Amino acid sequence: MIDDLRREVSDAGRWYWDTRRSQGEEQRRSDSTARGERAKVLGGGQMDGFAGLVEDILVDEADVPRNSVKHDYHATLPGYYRHEKEWDTAVVHDGELLAAIEYKSQASSFGNNLNNRTEEALGSNTDLIQAYEEGLFAPSPQPWIGYLFLMADVEESREPKSLREPNFDADDAFKSASYVDRMEILMTRMVRQRLVDNAAFILSDPERGTNGEFWEPNEELQFNRFARSLAAQVAGNIDIQQEFDE
């Protein structure tokens, strides 16, 4: 049972910074922390602490069999505009796709890289939705789509940025917006435009993050909401499957 989500997110964030700094070998060998156990099973990638936490939420809160939670290569799904995509996590239970989730991060080189993250998110989510609408996952219900983003809260990510507007004025929301602001705008709009069912936006300082500190700048994008939305929809669809099987 996941009793303290904040502590679990703290562990996952700590794993991220330890692994990023190549100082996480002790954590990767450790049996004493949730992040060590989860990420060790998944392979030790930077965001694997979050992937493992999501898996545990699905197993403990939505009664999903652990072997129905797929990661990386095993989470490869067909697309509509492209042949396939390797998702970070996919829930495939009794031949039905119930959820697909991406975990992304940005700790440096925010400029072009953030644009790339935006294009990836919009493209992947649009592609999955269209694939579902075209029946590629039949007889699956509409899958829950989630997006989690961890950004380093540093001077570069917090500074207001100018815009290039040689032809038309940019959306007012982006004027003087920092990279943190831009990501928050993207994620809020993806939720409101229903490109994702829920999203979680986490900020963490490279120094304090190694101690597990993090903060969530937008109430709509809190991990707690993200986790509860995921567990509720997946659990509901599994209940429906079981009713029909009976």
N, C-alpha and C positions, 0 to 999 in steps of 0.2 A: 504494500500500500504506500502511495506517495503522500507522506504526511506533511512535509515541509518543502514546498516547491521552491521557495526562495533559497533555501540552503542548497538544494539540488542544482539550481541555476548557478549559484555561486561556485559550486564544485566544477561544473562544466566550463565556466569562464576561467577558472584557475587553471584547469587542464589546457585550455586554449593558449594562455600566455606561457605556461611552462613548456608546452610543445613547440610553440613558435620560437621561443628563445633557445631551443635545443638544450634546455636544462631540465627536461621532464623525465629523464631516465629513471630516477628514483620513484616518481609518481607512476610511471608505466609499469614498474615492477611491484608496486604497492598493492596489498590486498585490503588496505585499511580505509580506502575512500571510494565513494561511488564512482567518481570520475575515472579512477584508475581501473576499476573492474570493467566498467562499460567500454571505455575507449580501448582497453587491452583486447577485448573480444572483437571489436570492430577493426582493429588494426593500428590504432594510435594516431590517426589524423587530427589536425587542429580542432575541427568541429565535431569530432566523434563523441565527445562528452555530451553534446546536445543530442546527437543521434541516439546514443544509448539511453539518455533520459526519456526521450520520446518513446522509444521501444518499451521501456518499463511502464510508462503511463498507459500505453495501449494494452499491455499485458495485465497490469494491476487494476486499471480503472474501466477498461472496455472489454475485458475477458477475451482478448485476441490471443490465440495460440502464438507462442514466440516464433515458431517457424513460418508464420504468415506475415511477419514483419521483415521485409527485404531491404537490403542496403546496397548502394553502389551498383556493381555489375548485375547483381541479382535483382535490382530494382529497375532494370531496363524496361521501358514501355514503348509501344509503337506510337508514332505521331501521325498527324494529318499532312502537315506541310513538309515534314522530313520523315525519314524511314523509322527512326527510333531515337530515344534519348535515355541516358543513364541518370535516373533521379537519385537523390541522396537517400531517400526512404520511400518505399511504397508498401502499402498494406494490400496483400492479395490473399483473400480467404475464400475457400470453396469455389475457386474459379472466378471470383468477382474482385474487381479493383475497388477498394473502399477509400483509399487516401493516397496522396502523393505529396511529398514535402521536400523542400530545398533548404539547406543551411549555408549561408554565405557570410563572409566577413571582409572587413577592410581596415588595415592598420597603417598603411602608408600609400604613397603615390595615388592620392585620391582623385585627381583630375580625370584623365581618360579612363582609368580603371572603374570609377563610379559610373561613368556613361556605359561602359561595357556591362557592368552588373545590371543596369537598368534595361538595356537591350535584351540581355539573357532572360531576366525575369518576365518581361512582357512577352517575349517570343515563346518561351517555354510554357507559360500558363495559357496563352492563346492557343497554342498548338494542342495542348492536352484537352482543353475544353472542346475544341473542334473535333478532335479524334473521338471524344465521347459522343458528341452530337451525331457523328457519322456512324456510330454503332460499332466502333473498333473494340470496345470493351464489353459488348453485350454478352450476358444479360446483366451487367453491373449496374447498380444505381449510380447517379451522378457522384463521382468521387469528391471527397473533401480535399481541397488544395490548400497547402500551407507554405508560408515563407518566413524564415527566421533570419535576421541579420544582426550581426555583432559588429559595431564600429568602435575604433579607438577614439576616445575622447581626449584629443590633443589639440594643440594650438592650431595646427594646419586644418583640422577638421572643423574647428569652431570659428575660424575667421570668415567674415562676410566676403563673398566672391562677386566680382563684376561679371557682367554678361556681354557676349558679343551679339550685337543687334544690327547688322549691316542692312537688313532688308525690312524686318518687321519687329515690332515690340514684343518682347517675351512676356509670358504670363506674369502678372504682378506678384504672384506668390513666390516666384524665384528671384525677385530683385533683392539684392543684398543678402541673399540666403547663403548660409554656410553649407558645407558638405553634409553636416548633420541634418540641417534643415531640409536639404534636397532629398535625402534618403527618407526622412519622415514624411515629406509630401508624397513621394512615390508610393510608400507603403500604405499610407492612409487612402490614397486614391485607388490603389489596387483593391483594397478591401471594399471601398464604397462603390466601385465599378464592377465588383463581383468577379474580378480576375483571380482572386483568391478568396477562400472562405474565412481565413483569419491570418494574421501576421504578427510577429513579435519583433520589436526593435529594442536592442540592448546596447547600452553604452558602457564602456569599461576603460579605465585608465591603465596604461601599460605597467605602471608601478604598483598602484593599489590593486589592480586586477589579479596580481599574483597572490594577493591575500584574500581573494574572493569578492572584492567589492565590485558592484555594478549598479547601474541605475537605469530607469526606464522613463524617457522624457514624455511619453504620450500614453495616457490612460487607455486609449483604444487599442494600443499595440503592446499591452502587457503580456508577459508569458503566461500568466495565470489564465487569462481569457483564452489565449491560443490553445493551451492544454485542455481546458474544459470543453471548448468547442469541438476539438478533435475527438476527445473521448466520447462525448455525447453522441456525435453523429455516427461514429464507427460502431459504438455499442448498439445504437438503434438499428443500424442495418444488419448487424449480426443477429439481433433478436428477431428481425423479420425473416432472415434466412432460416433460423431454427423453427419458427412457426410454420413455414412452408414445408420444411423437412418432416415435421410431425404430421 
